[in-house]
Amino acid sequence: MERYKTNLMQAFKRAAAKPEGRMGSDFLEAVLRERPDLQGQRAYFPAQGECGHVVFIGDEVFKGPQDWMLFDYKDQPVGDFDKEHETLSQLQGCGLPVPRVTCVGRQAYFYGMTRMPGVTLTEAFKTMTDKEKRDAAFDIADFMIGMAKALPPQDGMYACQEDLHGNNVLIDPKTKRLAAVIDFGVVSYASREDLARCVSWSPLEFYVRAAYKSKKAALPDHPAVVQQKQDLPKPLDVLEGFTRMSPLNNMKLGECR
């Protein structure tokens, strides 16, 4: 494993490291080296994140970690990037509006996915009517439930895209309905009651919470959660067990008051 990490870091630094001021040109070269079919297509660099490279080429989006991540986080160098393309692969064929993984780099660490249509919710929100906001909120709630059903649970908890803020939700500019959800680097797990926390930073937060509340019954408790509820002892049983081990006297009862 350690040899794999060392080779990965050396390969990425050699092929795709980003020198200061070069706008990710080495990352672009690394992608084109493995995808020569994209030569001659228009490339566009959107705003870059703190941890990764992003470049749009034609109808695809390519992402990969910046080289400092590979050295500063040697124990888990590219966890978020692994998580995203693995999650997207699991969601394929589930009928959800998410990108499709198109390729994974072999010599340098990157992956490609389809470029999704729409404008950001942050932008669309400025001109949406109240009805359009409510309709979009129901679409987002449906997406949350669909994703929770599509991915396997962990410890009785449902999977959720933890970062459903305005820039990761794309809206059809004509219909003002949900067009796509992007950026699955942050996926966590929550109970049915707590699943709506993923919209805490969304401009539609209160609309989505209301929509989800009306729909969450579609998510039954997982067996692990039901079993956990059944196994909880009753308060009187706890008290009886305690008094067997340490009988209550007037001093202890006084302390409780």
N, C-alpha and C positions, 0 to 999 in steps of 0.2 A: 504493500500500500504506500509506504514511504517513497519507494522508487517511483511509483506512479505519480505521486504528487510532485516529485522533483522533475520528472520528465515533462509533466504538464506545465509547470512553471517555466521551464526552459523553452518549451515549444511556444508557449504563449508570448513570452518576452521577445523571442526571436521573430515571431510572425505577426504579432498583433498588439504589442505594447504601444501606448499612446504618448509620444514625446510632447512636451509642453508646446502649445501653439500650433499643433498640426491638425487640430479638429478631427482626430481619430482616423487620419489617412492610412496609418498602418493597419488599423482594424479593418478598414475597407479593403485594403490590399489582401489581407488574410482571407476575407470572405470570398473575394473574386478569384483567389488562387484555387479555392475548392469548388467554386461555382462559376466556371468560365462562361456558362450560358447567360450570365447576367452582364457580361461585358458590353459596354455601349449604352446601357440603360441609365436613366437619370438617377443619381444618388442624392439623398437629402439627409442632413444631420439635424434632427430636432434638438430641443434643449436637452443637454446631457445630465444624467443623474450623478450623484456623488460616487456611486460604486460601479457603474457600468457604462459601456458604450452602447449606443443605439444608432442604427442607420437604416433609412428607408431606401430600398432599391427596387424600382418598378412597383409590383404589387405585393412585395414582401417586406417584412421588418426583421432585422437581424440584431441580436443582443448578445453581449458577452461582458465578463467582468474586466475592470481595469486591472492592470498588472499589479498594482500595489496590494490588491486584495489577496492575490496569490501568495504574497510574501508576509503580509501582516496577519493573515488568518490561515496559517498553515494547517491547523487541525481540521478546519472546515472551510476550505478556501472559496468554494463557489456554491455554497448551499442553496442560496436563494435562486440561483440560475438553474441548478438541478431541479429544484422544487417546481419552478414555473413550467418547464417543458414536460416534466413528468405529470403534473396536474392537467395540463392541456391535453396530453395524450390520453389520459384517463377519461376526459370529458368528451372526446370525439365520439360522434354517433349518438349523443344523448339529446340532441335537439336544442342545445343551448347556443346562444349567439356569442361564441368565443373563437379566438384565432385557432387555426389548424397548424400544427408543427410541420414544416416543410423539409427541414434538414437539420442535422447535428454535425458540427465540425469534427474532423478527424485529426488534423494536424494542429489546429488552434482551437481554443475553447470558445465556441459560439453556437448559437442555434438560430434557425430562421422560422418565421411563421407568416401566415397570410395577414395582409394589411386590412383592417376592418373599416367599413364605411361609417360615416356619421361625423358629427361635431361633438365636442365635449359637452357634458351636462352643464359645466360651469358657464360655457358660452351660451348654450341654448336657453338656460334658465332665465336669462335677461328678458326674453321676449315671450315666454310661455304664459298662457292664460291659466287660471286656477284649475279649469277642467283638464287642460293638458298636463299640468303638474300631477294631478290625481291619477290620470291614466298612466303616465310614466311611472309613478310610484307603484301602481299595481303590477306593472311589467317587471320592475326591479324586485318586488316581493316574490313574484312567480319565479324569477331567476334564482333568488336565494333558496327557495324551496326545491327547485329543480336540481341545483348543485348539491344541496344537502342529501337529496335522494340518490344522486348519481355516484357520489364518492363513498367509499366504505367508512363507517364510523370508527372512532377511537374512544375506548373507554366509555361507550354509551353516548358520546357527543357527536354532533353533526359538523361536517366541514363547512367552512364559510370563507369567502374572499374577504379578508380582514380589512381591505383598503378600498372600499367602495366610495371614494370621494369623487368630487365632480369631474376630475380629469381622467378617471379610469372608467367612467360610464359614458358611452357614446350614444347620441340621440339622432334619429333621422330628422334632418332639418325641415322636411316637408310635413311629415305626419306628427312630429314631436313625440314619437314612441321610441322605446328602447331599441337601439340598433345593435349594440355589442357591449361586452364587458371585457376589459383588457387588464394586463399586469397582474399575474397570479404568483408573484414572488412571495407574497405574504398570505399564506393560507393557514388558518387556525381552526380550532374546534370549540363549539359552544353547545349548551343545552338548547332545547327548543325555545325556552322562555328567553334566553339571552342572545339568540341568533341575530337579532336586529341591531346589536352593538356595532356591526360592521358598517353601518351608515352614519355613524356619529359625526363624520366630517362632511356629509353630503348636504348640498343646499336643499335637498328634498327630504331631509332626515325625518321631520315630523309627519310628512305625507306617507313616507315608506313605513314608518313604525305603525301608523294607523292601518295601512293596507296589510302589513304582515300580521298584525293582531287578528284581523278578520280571516286570515288564511292559514294560520299556523297549525290549526287542527289537522291539516293535511299531513303533518309530520307526527306520526305516533311515537311514543316513547320507545327507545330501543330496549330490548330485553334486559340489558345490563342495568339500565336506569330503573326499570320496573322492579327487578330483583333487589336492587339497592333500597328502594322504598319499602319493599316488603320486609327486608331484613332489619330495618331500624326498630330498636326496642321501644316499647311504650314507656312514658315517663314513670308510671307506677312500678314497672318492672325494674327500672334503673334504681329507684329509691329502695325497693325491696332488696335488691342485690347489695346495695351499699350498706344497709342496716345489718345484713347478715355478717358482713366483714367488720363493721364498726358501728355498733348500736348507737342510736342517737340518745343523748342525754340532755338535760335542761341547759347545760352550758353551750352545747352545740346548737340547740334550737335557738338560744339567745343570740348566738353569733349570726344565725341566718336572718334574724330580724334586723 
